[in-house]
Amino acid sequence: MEKYKRIFVIVMDSLGVGAMDDSPEFGDVGVNTLGHISESVDTFTIPNLQKLGMANLTPLKQVEPIEITKGYYGKLNEKSKGKDTMTGHWEMMGLEVKTPFKTFTETGFPPELIRELEERTGKTVIGNKSASGTEILEELAEEEIATGHMIVYTSADSVLQICGNEETFGLDELYRCCEIAREITMKDEWKVGRVIARPYVGKKKGEFKRTSNRHDYALKPFGKTALDAMKAAGLDVISVGKIKDIFDGEGITEALKSKSSVHGMEQTIALAQRDFHGLCFVNLVDFDALWGHRRDPQGYAQEIEKFDVNLGKLLELLKDDDLLVITADHGNDPTYTGTDHTREKVPFLAWSPSMEGGGELPETDTFAVIGATVTANFGVEMPEGTVGYSLLDKLNTL
């Protein structure tokens, strides 16, 4: 017997709520994305998240914890060895990543990889270093436009990113080069989690702007996930944002691409007005991409406030047989050194209009409670080899 006909899982990408015990092993000491955002800004208004218990997870300067929350709240610890997008999302759906994906943050990509990429694409590579996506455009986009060269860069994530001007380089050509790069980086010694096409427009410095025609070429998950189990059982698995890319399409029945995190919430609100049976899995990337990596706590705080407004609209639409879960995939403390993700605990906020109570849940040792809870609700067995356990029986309903 299902408790819920529809479950919405919304990932506020990078909204960590404090360091894990092993965070120093990842170079992250005293990190707290949400807490430090609050400390860094004068005003911070998040009434809907407050009602769901977000301020109960870590002290916030402007937002009081509340004694009786609307639903259940808790913190999830990451079992996998990593602090990146794919590791976090894959673990949510049951896969523990025991070997971290390759990163090339310090040195750029090896000469052998670059040589093969140049030979197979017919392009000269420029860049080949760790950089902010906006900064590398200011530095090299004019050269790329003038010469036809190809900007390749990485970040603190396990990614190989290629920039292409939509007018001069062309989207089709950019995607072709990225497909070649994905094939090359399947080798174990170069295996990155994602190759990302980063198209942009503009003709000179100060005008360059990345577009929503980004495309991620991710590794396929190394095993079956909760998404595969749901799809195999004939249930809807609707993705919003970059979820489809993160899982390379595996286990997805319908995918919506978002132009921004605000757009992603608007799409989720529209889906709440549709009839479906299963999971709506949402990633809102702007918290991470626009504000965390750029170390902008003010921008991050404002993005959370925009989310909170749309969250209020979503809450009004949810029915008694709907469940909403809000979480994150890692941290990205905008007050910390560097531009890397931070290893942190993440929120778990759960609410349904049919809940008879609320309160604090025990901390977990894995993000995989999310996938296990979703599948348990629909009476679906998690695939062999997955981790996690269901919290469904702790979410009391009338």
Salt bridges, closest charged atoms under 4 A:
GLU2 OE2 - HIS277 NE2 2.88
ASP13 OD2 - LYS242 NZ 3.60
ASP13 OD1 - HIS330 NE2 3.44
ASP22 OD2 - ARG343 NH2 2.83
ASP28 OD2 - LYS83 NZ 2.92
GLU78 OE1 - ARG343 NH1 3.50
GLU116 OE2 - ARG120 NH1 3.64
GLU116 OE1 - LYS187 NZ 3.13
GLU139 OE1 - LYS129 NZ 2.84
ASP157 OD2 - ARG194 NH2 3.28
ASP157 OD1 - HIS341 ND1 2.91
GLU167 OE1 - LYS203 NZ 3.03
GLU173 OE2 - LYS123 NZ 3.88
GLU173 OE2 - ARG176 NH2 2.74
GLU183 OE2 - ARG120 NH2 3.16
ASP188 OD1 - LYS191 NZ 3.37
ASP216 OD2 - ARG194 NH1 2.97
ASP216 OD1 - ARG214 NE 2.69
ASP248 OD2 - LYS220 NZ 2.95
GLU250 OE2 - LYS220 NZ 2.83
GLU254 OE1 - ARG274 NH2 3.00
ASP275 OD1 - LYS5 NZ 2.57
ASP288 OD2 - HIS293 NE2 3.31
ASP288 OD1 - HIS341 NE2 3.25
ASP322 OD2 - ARG6 NH2 2.76
ASP329 OD2 - HIS89 ND1 3.52
ASP329 OD2 - HIS330 NE2 3.26
ASP333 OD2 - HIS36 ND1 2.56
ASP340 OD2 - LYS83 NZ 3.31
GLU363 OE2 - LYS345 NZ 3.18
ASP365 OD2 - LYS79 NZ 3.83
